[in-house]
């Protein structure tokens, strides 16, 4: 999930589930190779828990507890439950009383008003449930949030200066290695379209004005996506698509660019795909 989604889901969780009591938790009913469970930092991303002991340990810690708060801290979305915080890496779904929750899930929380919160992942992600404050878990003090003034133009330009750019492309710099928490592949293309930078152009040959355009695009796109309730390619807590009209996505592939009229292209790149306008985001060869 990108930071805009996390902020949107956080607000929705705050309204839908905060203050409710978990009457029953069902954990890891349908195991997924890339859904990770951990009750302490040393268990994070460990080899798959064959006996399911870590995951099953969640149930007694969740049953009967009140969901106290939903909050995004340092680029991560958490649900605060008792003295622990559950990290949420993929979009949960909320089901009201009298609707049927999905059959498959890695975590299902039944709530005291007979509604449900279900976590079913397609690509995977962490569902860590660590004590608040353990190794800095769920506390402030990490990377500044993109949405704050601390994430300033100077901070961004310094981040570029301090990174070994080698052959990193704009996509690799912005959306890999969790270098900028909350900026992932789902929102990357909108940012680079705004900045008029091709995802494959190497950071080394881009100039400072490109970097400033990237920075301004980050600062423009995230609040706009939050304001619109999410990207039109992604679903929220209640299963609805957002209202932010994507310029470069599977929805606009082969259609004219809103800015210049050239047709939007898609290419396989870095183990994923990139979308861009070949005219206003020209690929600069190194
Ligand atoms: Zn264009």
Boltz pocket constraint, residues with backbone or C-beta under 6 A from the ligand:
constraints:
  - pocket:
      binder: B
      contacts: [[A, 257], [A, 258], [A, 259], [A, 260], [A, 261], [A, 262], [A, 277], [A, 278], [A, 279], [A, 280], [A, 281]]
      max_distance: 6.0
